[in-house]
Amino acid sequence: MARGLSLVAGGAVLARSGPAGGARPKALGEPWRLPAPHAPHAPTLSELFAAHPRDGGWIGFLLAQADAARPVLWVQDRMAILESGRIYPPGLPSQDLVHVEARDARDALWAMEEGVRCAALSCVIGELWGDPKVLDFTATRRLAVAAERSGVPCWLVRLGGTANLSGARMRWRIASAPSLPNQLDPKASGAPAWDADLFRARGSPPGRWSIAHERGQAGLFHLVAAPSDRALGQDERLRA
């Protein structure tokens, strides 16, 4: 283990995710799977930008896609922990978790690349703060290639970062949305929902959806508002 890393273990098992399809839903409430890269780029590296550094709703968005049969490797660099908080395993929905605290972005990327080569993992999630110099196209390309070779999905979470040049196959902006009504208690929150903006993808068209997770249906989501698909803007083409 690199000198700048510390290891914490905890948790149980995640909700299973079925095979990615990405077929467009025909109506509101119809179960569907998120768009995913087509072979040979699935699984691969996906990049996620939180709508706000303090918006942690993206966590549920990712965990809803994780495979229950294998553990999750979760890596946080020091600044991500200081700015947005350390992972609290008992607060996560029963999962098998390996948590790595990295001194800086360089150590975090090293841990992610080593982890993504382990086929025993469900996925690798890495949180980095801002725009560290070591996070360049070469670093993201290495993660993408390693994920594709091992078949382990890798999520690079950019907290307070900008969508600069990246080798990620898919790039998302995720914002928390109001939870759905609770059918048993109108004063309680219901299923979590998100505003999911896929602004760059290889093998799938970009789009924006308001979605909620299908409880009890592994890896499935459903629309809670009409989709607002759009073509990539010129500025996003340049950044991609």
Secondary structure as a PSIPRED ss2 file (coil, helix, strand):
# PSIPRED VFORMAT (PSIPRED V4.0)

   1 M C   1.000  0.000  0.000
   2 A C   1.000  0.000  0.000
   3 R C   1.000  0.000  0.000
   4 G C   1.000  0.000  0.000
   5 L E   0.000  0.000  1.000
   6 S E   0.000  0.000  1.000
   7 L E   0.000  0.000  1.000
   8 V E   0.000  0.000  1.000
   9 A E   0.000  0.000  1.000
  10 G E   0.000  0.000  1.000
  11 G E   0.000  0.000  1.000
  12 A C   1.000  0.000  0.000
  13 V C   1.000  0.000  0.000
  14 L C   1.000  0.000  0.000
  15 A C   1.000  0.000  0.000
  16 R C   1.000  0.000  0.000
  17 S C   1.000  0.000  0.000
  18 G C   1.000  0.000  0.000
  19 P C   1.000  0.000  0.000
  20 A C   1.000  0.000  0.000
  21 G C   1.000  0.000  0.000
  22 G C   1.000  0.000  0.000
  23 A C   1.000  0.000  0.000
  24 R C   1.000  0.000  0.000
  25 P C   1.000  0.000  0.000
  26 K C   1.000  0.000  0.000
  27 A C   1.000  0.000  0.000
  28 L C   1.000  0.000  0.000
  29 G C   1.000  0.000  0.000
  30 E C   1.000  0.000  0.000
  31 P E   0.000  0.000  1.000
  32 W E   0.000  0.000  1.000
  33 R C   1.000  0.000  0.000
  34 L C   1.000  0.000  0.000
  35 P C   1.000  0.000  0.000
  36 A C   1.000  0.000  0.000
  37 P C   1.000  0.000  0.000
  38 H C   1.000  0.000  0.000
  39 A C   1.000  0.000  0.000
  40 P C   1.000  0.000  0.000
  41 H C   1.000  0.000  0.000
  42 A C   1.000  0.000  0.000
  43 P C   1.000  0.000  0.000
  44 T C   1.000  0.000  0.000
  45 L E   0.000  0.000  1.000
  46 S E   0.000  0.000  1.000
  47 E E   0.000  0.000  1.000
  48 L E   0.000  0.000  1.000
  49 F E   0.000  0.000  1.000
  50 A E   0.000  0.000  1.000
  51 A C   1.000  0.000  0.000
  52 H C   1.000  0.000  0.000
  53 P C   1.000  0.000  0.000
  54 R C   1.000  0.000  0.000
  55 D C   1.000  0.000  0.000
  56 G C   1.000  0.000  0.000
  57 G C   1.000  0.000  0.000
  58 W H   0.000  1.000  0.000
  59 I H   0.000  1.000  0.000
  60 G H   0.000  1.000  0.000
  61 F H   0.000  1.000  0.000
  62 L H   0.000  1.000  0.000
  63 L H   0.000  1.000  0.000
  64 A C   1.000  0.000  0.000
  65 Q C   1.000  0.000  0.000
  66 A C   1.000  0.000  0.000
  67 D C   1.000  0.000  0.000
  68 A C   1.000  0.000  0.000
  69 A C   1.000  0.000  0.000
  70 R C   1.000  0.000  0.000
  71 P C   1.000  0.000  0.000
  72 V E   0.000  0.000  1.000
  73 L E   0.000  0.000  1.000
  74 W E   0.000  0.000  1.000
  75 V E   0.000  0.000  1.000
  76 Q E   0.000  0.000  1.000
  77 D E   0.000  0.000  1.000
  78 R H   0.000  1.000  0.000
  79 M H   0.000  1.000  0.000
  80 A H   0.000  1.000  0.000
  81 I H   0.000  1.000  0.000
  82 L H   0.000  1.000  0.000
  83 E H   0.000  1.000  0.000
  84 S H   0.000  1.000  0.000
  85 G C   1.000  0.000  0.000
  86 R C   1.000  0.000  0.000
  87 I C   1.000  0.000  0.000
  88 Y C   1.000  0.000  0.000
  89 P H   0.000  1.000  0.000
  90 P H   0.000  1.000  0.000
  91 G H   0.000  1.000  0.000
  92 L C   1.000  0.000  0.000
  93 P C   1.000  0.000  0.000
  94 S C   1.000  0.000  0.000
  95 Q C   1.000  0.000  0.000
  96 D E   0.000  0.000  1.000
  97 L E   0.000  0.000  1.000
  98 V E   0.000  0.000  1.000
  99 H E   0.000  0.000  1.000
 100 V E   0.000  0.000  1.000
 101 E E   0.000  0.000  1.000
 102 A E   0.000  0.000  1.000
 103 R C   1.000  0.000  0.000
 104 D C   1.000  0.000  0.000
 105 A H   0.000  1.000  0.000
 106 R H   0.000  1.000  0.000
 107 D H   0.000  1.000  0.000
 108 A H   0.000  1.000  0.000
 109 L H   0.000  1.000  0.000
 110 W H   0.000  1.000  0.000
 111 A H   0.000  1.000  0.000
 112 M H   0.000  1.000  0.000
 113 E H   0.000  1.000  0.000
 114 E H   0.000  1.000  0.000
 115 G H   0.000  1.000  0.000
 116 V H   0.000  1.000  0.000
 117 R C   1.000  0.000  0.000
 118 C C   1.000  0.000  0.000
 119 A C   1.000  0.000  0.000
 120 A C   1.000  0.000  0.000
 121 L C   1.000  0.000  0.000
 122 S C   1.000  0.000  0.000
 123 C E   0.000  0.000  1.000
 124 V E   0.000  0.000  1.000
 125 I E   0.000  0.000  1.000
 126 G E   0.000  0.000  1.000
 127 E E   0.000  0.000  1.000
 128 L E   0.000  0.000  1.000
 129 W E   0.000  0.000  1.000
 130 G C   1.000  0.000  0.000
 131 D C   1.000  0.000  0.000
 132 P C   1.000  0.000  0.000
 133 K C   1.000  0.000  0.000
 134 V C   1.000  0.000  0.000
 135 L C   1.000  0.000  0.000
 136 D C   1.000  0.000  0.000
 137 F H   0.000  1.000  0.000
 138 T H   0.000  1.000  0.000
 139 A H   0.000  1.000  0.000
 140 T H   0.000  1.000  0.000
 141 R H   0.000  1.000  0.000
 142 R H   0.000  1.000  0.000
 143 L H   0.000  1.000  0.000
 144 A H   0.000  1.000  0.000
 145 V H   0.000  1.000  0.000
 146 A H   0.000  1.000  0.000
 147 A H   0.000  1.000  0.000
 148 E H   0.000  1.000  0.000
 149 R H   0.000  1.000  0.000
 150 S H   0.000  1.000  0.000
 151 G C   1.000  0.000  0.000
 152 V C   1.000  0.000  0.000
 153 P C   1.000  0.000  0.000
 154 C E   0.000  0.000  1.000
 155 W E   0.000  0.000  1.000
 156 L E   0.000  0.000  1.000
 157 V E   0.000  0.000  1.000
 158 R E   0.000  0.000  1.000
 159 L E   0.000  0.000  1.000
 160 G C   1.000  0.000  0.000
 161 G C   1.000  0.000  0.000
 162 T C   1.000  0.000  0.000
 163 A C   1.000  0.000  0.000
 164 N C   1.000  0.000  0.000
 165 L C   1.000  0.000  0.000
 166 S C   1.000  0.000  0.000
 167 G C   1.000  0.000  0.000
 168 A C   1.000  0.000  0.000
 169 R C   1.000  0.000  0.000
 170 M E   0.000  0.000  1.000
 171 R E   0.000  0.000  1.000
 172 W E   0.000  0.000  1.000
 173 R E   0.000  0.000  1.000
 174 I E   0.000  0.000  1.000
 175 A E   0.000  0.000  1.000
 176 S E   0.000  0.000  1.000
 177 A E   0.000  0.000  1.000
 178 P C   1.000  0.000  0.000
 179 S C   1.000  0.000  0.000
 180 L C   1.000  0.000  0.000
 181 P E   0.000  0.000  1.000
 182 N C   1.000  0.000  0.000
 183 Q C   1.000  0.000  0.000
 184 L C   1.000  0.000  0.000
 185 D C   1.000  0.000  0.000
 186 P C   1.000  0.000  0.000
 187 K C   1.000  0.000  0.000
 188 A C   1.000  0.000  0.000
 189 S E   0.000  0.000  1.000
 190 G C   1.000  0.000  0.000
 191 A C   1.000  0.000  0.000
 192 P C   1.000  0.000  0.000
 193 A E   0.000  0.000  1.000
 194 W E   0.000  0.000  1.000
 195 D E   0.000  0.000  1.000
 196 A E   0.000  0.000  1.000
 197 D E   0.000  0.000  1.000
 198 L E   0.000  0.000  1.000
 199 F E   0.000  0.000  1.000
 200 R E   0.000  0.000  1.000
 201 A E   0.000  0.000  1.000
 202 R C   1.000  0.000  0.000
 203 G C   1.000  0.000  0.000
 204 S C   1.000  0.000  0.000
 205 P C   1.000  0.000  0.000
 206 P C   1.000  0.000  0.000
 207 G E   0.000  0.000  1.000
 208 R E   0.000  0.000  1.000
 209 W E   0.000  0.000  1.000
 210 S E   0.000  0.000  1.000
 211 I E   0.000  0.000  1.000
 212 A E   0.000  0.000  1.000
 213 H E   0.000  0.000  1.000
 214 E C   1.000  0.000  0.000
 215 R C   1.000  0.000  0.000
 216 G C   1.000  0.000  0.000
 217 Q C   1.000  0.000  0.000
 218 A C   1.000  0.000  0.000
 219 G C   1.000  0.000  0.000
 220 L C   1.000  0.000  0.000
 221 F E   0.000  0.000  1.000
 222 H E   0.000  0.000  1.000
 223 L E   0.000  0.000  1.000
 224 V C   1.000  0.000  0.000
 225 A C   1.000  0.000  0.000
 226 A C   1.000  0.000  0.000
 227 P C   1.000  0.000  0.000
 228 S C   1.000  0.000  0.000
 229 D C   1.000  0.000  0.000
 230 R C   1.000  0.000  0.000
 231 A C   1.000  0.000  0.000
 232 L C   1.000  0.000  0.000
 233 G C   1.000  0.000  0.000
 234 Q H   0.000  1.000  0.000
 235 D H   0.000  1.000  0.000
 236 E H   0.000  1.000  0.000
 237 R H   0.000  1.000  0.000
 238 L H   0.000  1.000  0.000
 239 R H   0.000  1.000  0.000
 240 A C   1.000  0.000  0.000
